[in-house]
């Protein structure tokens, strides 16, 4: 299937939002969009946003980690300080 490399109106709209996010938020946002697009989504969004595929994959990993832990925590165990 051949896809057009032209931006749709929806893509232009969320690219404006993307410009207002910090680096971590942008990775999560683009990773979510890539998951929504399915196969080829990471490649398409890499071309569209200029983010590397590995950066988007890291965002996808962070997004999946948040779903597992139920929030934006660090994944550290409570009371997990230095051993003495």
Number of C-alpha atoms within 10 A of each C-alpha: 3 4 6 7 9 9 11 9 9 8 15 13 11 13 16 10 12 17 11 10 12 9 12 12 13 19 23 21 19 25 26 18 18 21 13 10 13 9 10 11 19 25 14 16 20 18 13 15 13 9 16 13 17 11 17 25 17 15 22 22 15 17 18 15 16 15 11 10 11 10 11 11 10 9 12 8 8 6 6 7 8 5 4 3
